[in-house]
Amino acid sequence: MKNVVVVGSQWGDEGKGKIVDWLSEQADIVVRFQGGHNAGHTLVIDGITYKLRLLPSGIVRKDKISIIGNGVVVDPWALLEEIEEIKSKGVKVDIENLIISESANLILPFHREMDEIREDAAGKGKLGTTRRGIGPAYEDKVGRRSIRVMDLRSENNLDQRLESVLLHHNAIRKGLGKKIFQKDQLKKDLLKIAPEILKFSQPVWLKIDQFKKQKKKILFEGAQGILLDVDHGTYPFVTSSNTVASSAATGTGCGVNSINYVLGITKAYTTRVGEGPFPTELENDIGELLGTRGKEFGTVTSRKRRCGWFDGVLVRQTIKISGIDGIALTKLDVLDELDEIKMCVQYDLDGKKIDYLPAAVEDQLKIKPIYKTFPGWKTSTNGLKNIENLPENAKNYIYAIEDFIGCKISSVSTSPEREDTILIENPFEI
């Protein structure tokens, strides 16, 4: 049986929700392995829109098991709110179809506040975080002072863990002139919701091993995109976790030999939300058109996304970094009205041509894109399901992308509806 990892090959928001939903119909298990509720997936099924943040996309499908892995940081209150929201739309969520890793780290109120304090204090140097507390929670994780799901089982243990983490945070808060955090009230609040969280708690590594032995198909669902990876992205304008495909192994405890196929979701143009370098950004009417036609607003924050031409240099780089086997090209129909379409094929850095994104942010901010121009097709591709029915110029653009990035395009999406997908290669059947 094939196990598939889905990752974003750009800065996130590539349309992973739709593709993961389509793949989840074929999978038995759907797993989130990194990130938190800062990343959202929007699914449109039978006219109903589901906006998921922590819950894996498989939760909306019957007879699927959804897992939140140890690599995810979990805001327990946000999770319970999301569960209630999704249940109000007729979706079943119980211990039969949802598992949370007992080793997952918790996002607590002081993490959210620290996120806000830092962003507000940074001024022009702000990172553009979602202010959900993701970064501070991951910091506590690597600082070995975090509260984990399993810590909710024992009041005495929870008390000791809170002493440790608040010793750190209250010292910082005091230095910033902020009110210190009271342990007793927080402990009381956590113990109140502990039973609702703990009932889903299991050793995820063990469950996945059991599913592998049962020959179950597992779909690993990434959040954000590779260019936001804390090691390989546009640092420091990145998220606080590793978003590459290999994180599916560390974020669940399944072992890298569990990964059989890596699917990279790739938008037919480029978007970015928040601050940071963006070589092909279009701050003009074309950028506005892409944003309007593509409905480029964040699922979680509703922030307007920055838009630009397809950056082939970046996607080719993320394919190599993440070991991507195939590309699901999304939002092709957004380009339907354009007279011409451009793809970045090189950069100019101080007069020198380079074919990769340099690591230094100062270089990333000053590189200039070098484009190859393609004629537009000026006709609707919306809803097309066969590649032969695409306009000739649209097919030429797709083949040019495939040739430049050196990776097979396995599907092409022509609308937000999951049925409107041109399937070339099924990752579960290769």
LUMKEDO-314806 format. One line per 3 residues: number of its first residue (from 0); their letters; for each residue x, y, z of C-alpha. Coordinates in steps of 0.02 Angstrom, whole numbers, always signed. Example, Ala and Ser with C-alpha at 12.3 -4.5 7.8 and 13.67 -1.06 7.14 Angstrom:
BEGIN
0	as	+615:-225:+390; +684:-53:+357;
//
This chain:
BEGIN
0	mkn	+0:+0:+0; +61:+175:-41; +78:+308:+93;
3	vvv	+76:+485:+26; +142:+648:+99; +64:+811:+39;
6	vgs	+166:+970:+57; +153:+1147:-10; +294:+1189:-131;
9	qwg	+281:+1378:-111; +236:+1491:+37; +78:+1396:+81;
12	deg	-101:+1431:+25; -72:+1325:-131; -241:+1238:-119;
15	kgk	-187:+1087:-16; -360:+1071:+63; -445:+1023:-99;
18	ivd	-309:+900:-151; -297:+821:+21; -486:+802:+25;
21	wls	-481:+716:-145; -342:+600:-88; -422:+568:+82;
24	eqa	-566:+481:-4; -441:+347:-56; -344:+345:+108;
27	div	-389:+255:+269; -292:+369:+386; -258:+556:+372;
30	vrf	-121:+631:+481; -68:+810:+524; +118:+810:+567;
33	qgg	+173:+991:+599; +113:+1169:+625; -35:+1226:+725;
36	hna	-197:+1321:+703; -104:+1458:+610; -129:+1361:+448;
39	ght	-301:+1330:+376; -373:+1219:+241; -536:+1263:+155;
42	lvi	-640:+1119:+87; -797:+1137:-19; -899:+977:-19;
45	dgi	-1076:+966:-88; -1092:+1154:-73; -1039:+1157:+110;
48	tyk	-880:+1251:+156; -772:+1180:+295; -629:+1283:+365;
51	lrl	-508:+1171:+457; -360:+1230:+561; -302:+1089:+674;
54	lps	-413:+945:+620; -346:+843:+473; -447:+858:+312;
57	giv	-501:+676:+324; -615:+720:+469; -754:+770:+350;
60	rkd	-752:+597:+268; -846:+449:+339; -749:+295:+395;
63	kis	-582:+386:+399; -468:+401:+551; -390:+573:+579;
66	iig	-231:+595:+680; -146:+748:+755; +37:+700:+771;
69	ngv	+169:+743:+900; +245:+872:+782; +89:+982:+794;
72	vvd	+71:+1115:+929; -107:+1113:+994; -208:+1254:+1068;
75	pwa	-330:+1145:+1167; -466:+1277:+1175; -453:+1314:+988;
78	lle	-461:+1127:+952; -618:+1100:+1055; -698:+1251:+973;
81	eie	-655:+1183:+801; -726:+1013:+846; -891:+1092:+898;
84	eik	-894:+1199:+741; -869:+1050:+626; -995:+944:+723;
87	skg	-1125:+1082:+699; -1110:+1049:+511; -1156:+867:+534;
90	vkv	-980:+793:+544; -948:+656:+671; -799:+684:+784;
93	die	-767:+557:+923; -636:+437:+989; -671:+318:+845;
96	nli	-611:+438:+710; -494:+563:+798; -328:+528:+884;
99	ise	-214:+657:+964; -34:+615:+1005; -3:+607:+1191;
102	san	+164:+691:+1152; +91:+842:+1064; +141:+1008:+1143;
105	lil	+10:+1132:+1200; -10:+1314:+1154; -60:+1411:+1310;
108	pfh	-127:+1588:+1332; +43:+1661:+1375; +110:+1596:+1208;
111	rem	-22:+1695:+1114; +15:+1851:+1217; +203:+1835:+1188;
114	dei	+172:+1819:+1002; +73:+1981:+1004; +197:+2072:+1115;
117	red	+342:+2031:+998; +251:+2076:+838; +191:+2241:+910;
120	aag	+365:+2284:+972; +452:+2237:+809; +383:+2381:+707;
123	kgk	+451:+2373:+530; +546:+2215:+575; +389:+2114:+612;
126	lgt	+380:+1938:+541; +196:+1940:+500; +148:+1796:+614;
129	trr	-34:+1748:+639; -17:+1793:+826; -82:+1621:+874;
132	gig	+65:+1579:+988; +143:+1451:+872; +322:+1513:+880;
135	pay	+330:+1535:+1071; +254:+1361:+1093; +388:+1281:+983;
138	edk	+520:+1379:+1079; +460:+1301:+1241; +462:+1131:+1158;
141	vgr	+645:+1140:+1110; +681:+1227:+1276; +614:+1070:+1363;
144	rsi	+490:+1165:+1470; +332:+1136:+1369; +165:+1065:+1430;
147	rvm	+115:+911:+1331; -52:+824:+1313; +4:+685:+1430;
150	dlr	+40:+813:+1567; -146:+843:+1585; -168:+671:+1665;
153	sen	-93:+718:+1833; -131:+875:+1933; +34:+862:+2027;
156	nld	+134:+841:+1868; +41:+983:+1783; +78:+1095:+1932;
159	qrl	+265:+1059:+1919; +268:+1083:+1731; +178:+1249:+1745;
162	esv	+303:+1306:+1877; +444:+1271:+1755; +370:+1357:+1603;
165	llh	+305:+1508:+1698; +473:+1535:+1782; +539:+1569:+1608;
168	hna	+392:+1669:+1539; +359:+1776:+1692; +541:+1831:+1697;
171	irk	+524:+1893:+1518; +354:+1972:+1550; +421:+2062:+1703;
174	glg	+568:+2128:+1603; +447:+2193:+1471; +339:+2277:+1603;
177	kki	+195:+2155:+1576; +86:+2077:+1709; +150:+1907:+1766;
180	fqk	+45:+1753:+1730; -46:+1668:+1874; -17:+1480:+1881;
183	dql	-168:+1430:+1985; -300:+1500:+1867; -215:+1425:+1715;
186	kkd	-202:+1255:+1800; -386:+1264:+1844; -431:+1307:+1664;
189	llk	-326:+1164:+1596; -394:+1035:+1717; -569:+1086:+1668;
192	iap	-543:+1040:+1485; -419:+898:+1516; -548:+756:+1503;
195	eil	-608:+821:+1333; -431:+820:+1265; -367:+662:+1349;
198	kfs	-507:+553:+1282; -428:+572:+1108; -250:+545:+1171;
201	qpv	-150:+393:+1113; +31:+348:+1069; +23:+395:+885;
204	wlk	+185:+308:+835; +112:+144:+897; -56:+170:+811;
207	idq	+29:+209:+645; +136:+53:+661; -23:-48:+685;
210	fkk	-103:+34:+534; +50:-5:+428; +41:-189:+478;
213	qkk	-143:-187:+428; -92:-119:+256; -191:+40:+280;
216	kil	-165:+185:+160; -97:+334:+256; -105:+514:+196;
219	feg	+13:+635:+285; -51:+813:+274; +72:+957:+286;
222	aqg	+32:+1136:+333; +104:+1297:+261; +236:+1277:+124;
225	ill	+418:+1229:+104; +472:+1411:+83; +410:+1437:+262;
228	dvd	+517:+1294:+329; +620:+1353:+478; +779:+1280:+400;
231	hgt	+747:+1293:+213; +630:+1442:+196; +654:+1630:+184;
234	ypf	+722:+1642:+361; +679:+1733:+474; +514:+1760:+383;
237	vts	+463:+1579:+410; +356:+1472:+522; +426:+1385:+677;
240	snt	+424:+1206:+614; +496:+1102:+473; +370:+1096:+332;
243	vas	+467:+978:+218; +404:+802:+182; +529:+716:+298;
246	saa	+440:+800:+445; +300:+675:+419; +416:+546:+496;
249	tgt	+475:+648:+646; +305:+729:+672; +218:+561:+693;
252	gcg	+354:+435:+737; +321:+328:+584; +497:+313:+511;
255	vns	+551:+380:+342; +524:+210:+260; +337:+242:+283;
258	iny	+341:+377:+148; +314:+309:-28; +265:+464:-127;
261	vlg	+282:+651:-98; +154:+763:-183; +193:+948:-195;
264	itk	+44:+1064:-211; +90:+1209:-324; -10:+1361:-374;
267	ayt	-3:+1413:-558; +56:+1583:-497; +134:+1632:-329;
270	trv	+62:+1704:-169; +128:+1748:+1; +41:+1808:+159;
273	geg	+133:+1912:+287; +305:+1990:+276; +464:+1933:+190;
276	pfp	+550:+1920:+20; +443:+1889:-134; +545:+1907:-296;
279	tel	+400:+1895:-420; +274:+2001:-322; +160:+2108:-431;
282	end	+107:+2269:-347; +0:+2321:-495; -165:+2286:-581;
285	ige	-113:+2109:-629; -72:+2069:-448; -242:+2136:-397;
288	llg	-327:+2033:-534; -243:+1874:-474; -295:+1911:-295;
291	trg	-474:+1948:-343; -499:+1801:-461; -406:+1683:-346;
294	kef	-498:+1744:-189; -330:+1764:-106; -374:+1789:+76;
297	gtv	-307:+1683:+219; -420:+1544:+287; -367:+1578:+466;
300	tsr	-331:+1765:+469; -428:+1830:+317; -271:+1929:+277;
303	krr	-250:+1980:+95; -116:+1880:+8; +20:+1958:-97;
306	cgw	+17:+1894:-276; +146:+1872:-414; +202:+1772:-564;
309	fdg	+248:+1588:-551; +425:+1571:-484; +499:+1418:-567;
312	vlv	+668:+1442:-481; +589:+1428:-309; +479:+1279:-350;
315	rqt	+624:+1186:-430; +723:+1216:-271; +585:+1157:-153;
318	iki	+561:+1000:-258; +742:+953:-227; +739:+1000:-42;
321	sgi	+581:+902:-3; +603:+755:-122; +442:+791:-216;
324	dgi	+389:+654:-337; +242:+742:-421; +158:+911:-431;
327	alt	-27:+951:-413; -46:+1115:-507; -189:+1220:-438;
330	kld	-288:+1375:-488; -247:+1368:-673; -415:+1449:-709;
333	vld	-365:+1607:-616; -250:+1648:-764; -387:+1634:-895;
336	eld	-409:+1821:-928; -226:+1870:-947; -152:+1924:-1114;
339	eik	+18:+1855:-1066; +88:+1753:-923; +264:+1755:-854;
342	mcv	+372:+1627:-766; +530:+1669:-670; +674:+1563:-737;
345	qyd	+825:+1653:-660; +872:+1790:-539; +985:+1941:-557;
348	ldg	+1088:+1974:-401; +1194:+2131:-418; +1216:+2099:-603;
351	kki	+1255:+1914:-584; +1132:+1784:-646; +1093:+1644:-522;
354	dyl	+974:+1495:-531; +933:+1471:-346; +866:+1572:-199;
357	paa	+1014:+1635:-96; +1008:+1598:+90; +1041:+1776:+154;
360	ved	+883:+1878:+176; +972:+2036:+116; +1006:+1948:-49;
363	qlk	+830:+1877:-58; +760:+2053:-42; +863:+2127:-183;
366	ikp	+863:+1990:-316; +769:+2033:-475; +670:+1901:-571;
369	iyk	+713:+1858:-750; +556:+1803:-843; +505:+1695:-987;
372	tfp	+342:+1756:-1064; +199:+1648:-1128; +44:+1700:-1225;
375	gwk	-118:+1689:-1126; -264:+1582:-1182; -402:+1709:-1152;
378	tst	-538:+1578:-1132; -613:+1488:-983; -532:+1331:-915;
381	ngl	-649:+1328:-765; -713:+1154:-727; -620:+1063:-866;
384	kni	-577:+883:-821; -476:+824:-970; -307:+894:-1019;
387	enl	-349:+876:-1203; -491:+1001:-1181; -375:+1137:-1117;
390	pen	-330:+1280:-1236; -166:+1250:-1327; -80:+1396:-1240;
393	akn	-133:+1330:-1070; -59:+1159:-1111; +101:+1241:-1171;
396	yiy	+114:+1337:-1007; +88:+1178:-905; +218:+1081:-1006;
399	aie	+341:+1225:-991; +323:+1223:-801; +346:+1035:-797;
402	dfi	+501:+1045:-905; +581:+1186:-806; +552:+1119:-630;
405	gck	+604:+943:-681; +455:+858:-600; +300:+774:-668;
408	iss	+135:+868:-651; +17:+735:-586; -144:+838:-587;
411	vst	-212:+1008:-635; -349:+1095:-537; -471:+1204:-633;
414	spe	-588:+1264:-493; -610:+1251:-304; -727:+1103:-326;
417	red	-639:+937:-295; -717:+858:-451; -640:+990:-564;
420	til	-470:+908:-570; -375:+842:-720; -294:+683:-657;
423	ien	-136:+628:-744; -58:+517:-610; -136:+452:-448;
426	pfe	-6:+452:-306; -93:+305:-221; -86:+196:-376;
429	i	+92:+217:-438;
//
